[in-house]
Amino acid sequence: MKYHILFAVSAIIASANKQPMMVVEPSFTAKAAASPADVLPLAANCIENALQSALKQAQVSGKVFSPQNWLKSTSSVQGETLVAGTVAGMLPGFPNGKALLELIKAPINAFANRWSAE
């Protein structure tokens, strides 16, 4: 699960910097890591919302939902990325949104292509 939290943080940073299909280099997350109380709840929210969405889809389809299997699937990555984009888009409306955006701001050259095992 900790890797999903790290992925969600990366996805939020990428979406907030208008690079949703890219991944930020770890060295550019130092500012965000300095304020885990601000960033980690956003990442946990991404995973929770993606998980709830997958659960609802399984229930509508009449299928059995297994969180363990979902976490291992590519649909978890897709769901977390989708929610991260939504969260990043809503940040300017948060009371501390402008400060959070500054915290996760990264230059364009800090992003690289995301690797996939598929």
Summary of the structure (lengths in Angstrom):
residues: 118
radius of gyration: 14.5
end to end distance: 20.5
largest distance: 45.1
contacts: 323
relative contact order: 0.22
helix: 72%
strand: 5%
